[in-house]
Each structure stands twice: as structure tokens, then as C-alpha cells.
Amino acid sequence: MGRHGPEQDHTLENLLDLDGDIYVIDETAGYWVKFVVGRVIPSPERPHGIEYSLTMHDSSNRRLVGFDNAHPALGAKQRPRGTGRTYDHRHRLGTVKPYPYENAAKLVADFWEAVDEVLKLKGSRP
């Protein structure tokens, strides 16, 4: 955050352009990813003005990785006083943890890093 409110995220348009995209990332194993992104009115829960869901699924459509802000992270502790509580969190193989959203570019990079880690765990990447 800047001194006068949120700093402008110049990478946000790139993230918004991914809305609705689905990519098969391992056809043999059936892994795929989906992006759902849209603008919302900034609020304490979504201060960056977007609602997003970036997910990786297996061939049975089970979510293996997810970064979203649809709801608070279950069991998440309140953020330090004055910073508000956002809904940003991540899912990985059944666990949910708060996600420290910084900007759209870092969100996408962190998502792909988590996807790559899970693919390695599942034996789809060396």
C-alpha cells in the first residue's frame, strides 16, 4: 500500500485477460488449470478490487492447487491491527493457508510455482 491508498497494479490487466482460460498441463495424467478473474468494488475483504480463483485439477476434477479470495481462510488468524482482513488464501493438497497478496504478477507466479511443486510430487515433472 502506498501512502495515499493502494498502489496501481500494472499487471492486473494481464491477470484479467486470463478470465475463463482453461489449460491442459499434462494430457496423459489429466491435469488442468482454470482461471476465473473479475473486477469488484474494493472492500476490506478484497482491497485490490478483484475476485479471483486460480485452480489446478486432476483427471477426476479434484482441486489440487487453488489461489482464491472467495471466502476467509479457515482457521486463519486475524492480520495485524490496521491491515484489515482479506479473503486471499491458497489451497494445496487439502490444506488452506492465508495468501499474502501483493500484486497480480506475483499471484500468477506463485500459482504456477505451486502447480509445478504438485506436479513434481505427483511424478509429472522431474
DRENPA-3360 file (N, C-alpha, C; in nm, 2 decimals, always signed):
BEGIN
1 = MGRHGPEQ = +0.08/-0.12/+0.00/+0.00/+0.00/+0.00/+0.09/+0.12/+0.00 ~ +0.05/+0.22/-0.08/+0.12/+0.34/-0.08/+0.07/+0.43/+0.02 ~ +0.12/+0.55/+0.04/+0.09/+0.65/+0.14/-0.06/+0.69/+0.11 ~ -0.10/+0.70/-0.01/-0.24/+0.75/-0.04/-0.33/+0.64/-0.09 ~ -0.32/+0.52/-0.05/-0.40/+0.41/-0.09/-0.33/+0.31/-0.17 ~ -0.40/+0.21/-0.23/-0.33/+0.10/-0.30/-0.25/+0.16/-0.42 ~ -0.13/+0.10/-0.43/-0.05/+0.14/-0.55/-0.12/+0.07/-0.67 ~ -0.10/+0.14/-0.78/-0.16/+0.08/-0.91/-0.09/-0.04/-0.95;
9 = DHTLENLL = -0.16/-0.15/-0.98/-0.10/-0.28/-1.02/-0.11/-0.28/-1.17 ~ +0.01/-0.26/-1.23/+0.01/-0.25/-1.38/+0.00/-0.39/-1.44 ~ +0.01/-0.50/-1.36/+0.00/-0.63/-1.41/-0.15/-0.68/-1.41 ~ -0.23/-0.61/-1.35/-0.37/-0.65/-1.33/-0.44/-0.68/-1.46 ~ -0.42/-0.60/-1.56/-0.49/-0.63/-1.69/-0.45/-0.76/-1.75 ~ -0.32/-0.80/-1.73/-0.28/-0.93/-1.78/-0.35/-1.05/-1.70 ~ -0.37/-1.03/-1.57/-0.45/-1.13/-1.50/-0.59/-1.13/-1.54 ~ -0.65/-1.02/-1.56/-0.79/-1.01/-1.60/-0.81/-1.07/-1.74;
17 = DLDGDIYV = -0.71/-1.07/-1.82/-0.72/-1.13/-1.96/-0.73/-1.28/-1.95 ~ -0.68/-1.34/-1.84/-0.69/-1.49/-1.82/-0.82/-1.54/-1.79 ~ -0.92/-1.45/-1.75/-1.05/-1.49/-1.71/-1.11/-1.59/-1.81 ~ -1.15/-1.70/-1.76/-1.22/-1.81/-1.84/-1.12/-1.90/-1.91 ~ -0.99/-1.88/-1.90/-0.90/-1.97/-1.97/-0.88/-2.10/-1.89 ~ -0.88/-2.21/-1.97/-0.85/-2.34/-1.92/-0.74/-2.40/-2.00 ~ -0.64/-2.45/-1.93/-0.52/-2.51/-2.00/-0.50/-2.65/-1.95 ~ -0.48/-2.75/-2.04/-0.44/-2.88/-2.00/-0.29/-2.87/-1.99;
25 = IDETAGYW = -0.24/-2.91/-1.87/-0.09/-2.90/-1.84/-0.02/-3.04/-1.84 ~ -0.10/-3.15/-1.84/-0.04/-3.28/-1.86/-0.16/-3.37/-1.91 ~ -0.16/-3.38/-2.04/-0.27/-3.46/-2.10/-0.27/-3.60/-2.06 ~ -0.16/-3.67/-2.05/-0.15/-3.81/-2.01/-0.21/-3.83/-1.87 ~ -0.17/-3.75/-1.77/-0.22/-3.76/-1.64/-0.35/-3.69/-1.61 ~ -0.39/-3.60/-1.70/-0.52/-3.54/-1.69/-0.52/-3.41/-1.60 ~ -0.41/-3.35/-1.58/-0.40/-3.23/-1.50/-0.44/-3.11/-1.59 ~ -0.51/-3.02/-1.53/-0.55/-2.89/-1.60/-0.57/-2.78/-1.50;
33 = VKFVVGRV = -0.56/-2.66/-1.55/-0.58/-2.54/-1.47/-0.69/-2.45/-1.53 ~ -0.75/-2.37/-1.44/-0.86/-2.28/-1.48/-0.84/-2.15/-1.41 ~ -0.87/-2.04/-1.48/-0.86/-1.90/-1.43/-1.00/-1.84/-1.43 ~ -1.04/-1.78/-1.32/-1.16/-1.71/-1.31/-1.13/-1.58/-1.24 ~ -1.14/-1.46/-1.31/-1.09/-1.34/-1.25/-1.19/-1.23/-1.30 ~ -1.22/-1.14/-1.21/-1.31/-1.03/-1.24/-1.29/-0.91/-1.15 ~ -1.33/-0.80/-1.19/-1.32/-0.67/-1.11/-1.44/-0.67/-1.01 ~ -1.41/-0.62/-0.89/-1.52/-0.60/-0.79/-1.49/-0.46/-0.73;
41 = IPSPERPH = -1.59/-0.41/-0.66/-1.56/-0.29/-0.58/-1.47/-0.32/-0.47 ~ -1.36/-0.24/-0.45/-1.27/-0.27/-0.34/-1.34/-0.27/-0.21 ~ -1.31/-0.36/-0.12/-1.37/-0.38/+0.01/-1.26/-0.42/+0.11 ~ -1.29/-0.43/+0.24/-1.18/-0.48/+0.33/-1.14/-0.62/+0.30 ~ -1.23/-0.70/+0.25/-1.20/-0.84/+0.21/-1.13/-0.85/+0.08 ~ -1.15/-0.76/-0.01/-1.09/-0.77/-0.14/-1.04/-0.63/-0.18 ~ -0.94/-0.58/-0.10/-0.89/-0.44/-0.12/-0.83/-0.41/-0.25 ~ -0.79/-0.51/-0.33/-0.72/-0.49/-0.46/-0.82/-0.48/-0.57;
49 = GIEYSLTM = -0.95/-0.50/-0.54/-1.06/-0.47/-0.64/-1.08/-0.58/-0.74 ~ -1.03/-0.71/-0.71/-1.06/-0.82/-0.79/-1.11/-0.94/-0.71 ~ -1.18/-1.02/-0.78/-1.22/-1.15/-0.72/-1.16/-1.25/-0.81 ~ -1.09/-1.35/-0.76/-1.01/-1.45/-0.84/-1.02/-1.59/-0.79 ~ -1.00/-1.68/-0.88/-0.99/-1.82/-0.85/-0.90/-1.88/-0.95 ~ -0.78/-1.92/-0.91/-0.68/-1.99/-1.00/-0.66/-2.13/-0.95 ~ -0.70/-2.23/-1.02/-0.71/-2.36/-0.97/-0.64/-2.46/-1.06 ~ -0.59/-2.57/-1.00/-0.53/-2.69/-1.08/-0.61/-2.81/-1.03;
57 = HDSSNRRL = -0.65/-2.89/-1.13/-0.73/-3.01/-1.10/-0.67/-3.13/-1.16 ~ -0.71/-3.25/-1.11/-0.67/-3.38/-1.16/-0.77/-3.43/-1.26 ~ -0.75/-3.55/-1.31/-0.85/-3.60/-1.41/-0.98/-3.63/-1.35 ~ -1.00/-3.64/-1.22/-1.13/-3.65/-1.16/-1.19/-3.52/-1.12 ~ -1.13/-3.41/-1.16/-1.18/-3.28/-1.13/-1.16/-3.24/-0.99 ~ -1.07/-3.31/-0.91/-1.04/-3.27/-0.78/-0.94/-3.15/-0.78 ~ -0.97/-3.05/-0.70/-0.88/-2.94/-0.69/-0.75/-2.98/-0.61 ~ -0.64/-2.96/-0.67/-0.51/-2.99/-0.61/-0.44/-2.87/-0.56;
65 = VGFDNAHP = -0.46/-2.76/-0.63/-0.40/-2.63/-0.60/-0.51/-2.52/-0.63 ~ -0.51/-2.42/-0.54/-0.60/-2.31/-0.57/-0.56/-2.19/-0.49 ~ -0.57/-2.08/-0.56/-0.55/-1.95/-0.50/-0.67/-1.87/-0.53 ~ -0.74/-1.82/-0.42/-0.87/-1.75/-0.44/-0.89/-1.66/-0.33 ~ -1.00/-1.58/-0.35/-1.04/-1.49/-0.24/-1.20/-1.49/-0.23 ~ -1.25/-1.61/-0.24/-1.40/-1.63/-0.23/-1.45/-1.63/-0.09 ~ -1.36/-1.66/+0.01/-1.40/-1.67/+0.15/-1.28/-1.66/+0.24 ~ -1.30/-1.63/+0.37/-1.18/-1.63/+0.45/-1.11/-1.76/+0.46;
73 = ALGAKQRP = -0.98/-1.77/+0.48/-0.91/-1.89/+0.50/-0.96/-1.95/+0.63 ~ -1.00/-2.07/+0.63/-1.05/-2.14/+0.76/-0.93/-2.15/+0.86 ~ -0.96/-2.10/+0.98/-0.86/-2.11/+1.08/-0.75/-2.00/+1.07 ~ -0.77/-1.91/+0.98/-0.67/-1.81/+0.96/-0.67/-1.71/+1.08 ~ -0.56/-1.67/+1.13/-0.56/-1.57/+1.23/-0.58/-1.43/+1.17 ~ -0.63/-1.35/+1.25/-0.65/-1.21/+1.21/-0.52/-1.14/+1.18 ~ -0.52/-1.06/+1.07/-0.39/-0.99/+1.04/-0.36/-0.89/+1.14 ~ -0.24/-0.84/+1.15/-0.21/-0.74/+1.24/-0.30/-0.62/+1.23;
81 = RGTGRTYD = -0.33/-0.55/+1.35/-0.42/-0.44/+1.35/-0.38/-0.34/+1.25 ~ -0.49/-0.29/+1.18/-0.47/-0.18/+1.09/-0.45/-0.23/+0.95 ~ -0.43/-0.36/+0.92/-0.41/-0.40/+0.79/-0.53/-0.46/+0.73 ~ -0.64/-0.48/+0.81/-0.76/-0.54/+0.76/-0.75/-0.69/+0.74 ~ -0.85/-0.75/+0.71/-0.85/-0.90/+0.69/-0.90/-0.92/+0.55 ~ -0.82/-0.98/+0.47/-0.86/-1.01/+0.33/-0.90/-1.16/+0.32 ~ -0.97/-1.19/+0.21/-1.00/-1.33/+0.19/-0.90/-1.41/+0.11 ~ -0.79/-1.34/+0.08/-0.68/-1.41/+0.00/-0.63/-1.53/+0.07;
89 = HRHRLGTV = -0.63/-1.65/+0.00/-0.58/-1.77/+0.06/-0.54/-1.87/-0.05 ~ -0.48/-1.97/-0.01/-0.44/-2.08/-0.11/-0.47/-2.21/-0.06 ~ -0.50/-2.30/-0.15/-0.53/-2.44/-0.12/-0.42/-2.52/-0.18 ~ -0.37/-2.62/-0.11/-0.27/-2.71/-0.17/-0.29/-2.85/-0.11 ~ -0.33/-2.94/-0.19/-0.35/-3.08/-0.15/-0.43/-3.10/-0.02 ~ -0.54/-3.02/-0.01/-0.63/-3.03/+0.11/-0.60/-2.94/+0.22 ~ -0.49/-2.86/+0.22/-0.47/-2.76/+0.32/-0.50/-2.62/+0.27 ~ -0.54/-2.54/+0.36/-0.58/-2.40/+0.33/-0.49/-2.31/+0.42;
97 = KPYPYENA = -0.43/-2.21/+0.36/-0.35/-2.11/+0.43/-0.37/-1.97/+0.37 ~ -0.36/-1.87/+0.46/-0.37/-1.73/+0.41/-0.26/-1.71/+0.30 ~ -0.30/-1.63/+0.20/-0.20/-1.59/+0.10/-0.18/-1.44/+0.10 ~ -0.05/-1.40/+0.12/-0.02/-1.25/+0.12/-0.02/-1.19/-0.02 ~ -0.14/-1.15/-0.07/-0.15/-1.09/-0.20/-0.07/-0.96/-0.21 ~ +0.02/-0.95/-0.31/+0.10/-0.83/-0.33/+0.06/-0.76/-0.46 ~ +0.05/-0.84/-0.57/+0.00/-0.79/-0.70/-0.03/-0.91/-0.79 ~ -0.09/-0.87/-0.90/-0.13/-0.98/-0.99/-0.02/-1.06/-1.05;
105 = AKLVADFW = +0.09/-1.00/-1.08/+0.21/-1.08/-1.14/+0.26/-1.18/-1.04 ~ +0.27/-1.14/-0.91/+0.32/-1.23/-0.81/+0.22/-1.34/-0.78 ~ +0.09/-1.31/-0.79/-0.02/-1.41/-0.77/+0.00/-1.52/-0.88 ~ +0.01/-1.48/-1.00/+0.02/-1.58/-1.11/+0.15/-1.66/-1.10 ~ +0.26/-1.59/-1.06/+0.39/-1.66/-1.05/+0.38/-1.76/-0.93 ~ +0.32/-1.72/-0.82/+0.31/-1.81/-0.71/+0.22/-1.93/-0.74 ~ +0.11/-1.90/-0.82/+0.02/-2.01/-0.86/+0.10/-2.12/-0.94 ~ +0.17/-2.07/-1.04/+0.24/-2.16/-1.13/+0.35/-2.24/-1.05;
113 = EAVDEVLK = +0.42/-2.17/-0.95/+0.52/-2.24/-0.87/+0.45/-2.35/-0.79 ~ +0.33/-2.32/-0.73/+0.26/-2.43/-0.66/+0.22/-2.54/-0.75 ~ +0.17/-2.51/-0.87/+0.13/-2.61/-0.96/+0.25/-2.70/-0.99 ~ +0.37/-2.64/-1.02/+0.49/-2.71/-1.05/+0.53/-2.80/-0.94 ~ +0.52/-2.75/-0.81/+0.56/-2.84/-0.70/+0.47/-2.96/-0.69 ~ +0.34/-2.94/-0.71/+0.24/-3.05/-0.70/+0.27/-3.15/-0.82 ~ +0.30/-3.10/-0.93/+0.33/-3.19/-1.05/+0.45/-3.27/-1.02 ~ +0.55/-3.22/-0.95/+0.67/-3.29/-0.91/+0.63/-3.40/-0.81;
121 = LKGSRP = +0.55/-3.36/-0.71/+0.51/-3.46/-0.61/+0.43/-3.57/-0.67 ~ +0.35/-3.54/-0.77/+0.27/-3.65/-0.84/+0.35/-3.72/-0.95 ~ +0.47/-3.68/-0.97/+0.56/-3.76/-1.07/+0.54/-3.71/-1.21 ~ +0.47/-3.60/-1.23/+0.46/-3.55/-1.37/+0.57/-3.46/-1.41 ~ +0.65/-3.42/-1.32/+0.77/-3.33/-1.36/+0.89/-3.39/-1.29 ~ +1.01/-3.38/-1.36/+1.13/-3.43/-1.30/+1.17/-3.35/-1.18;
% end
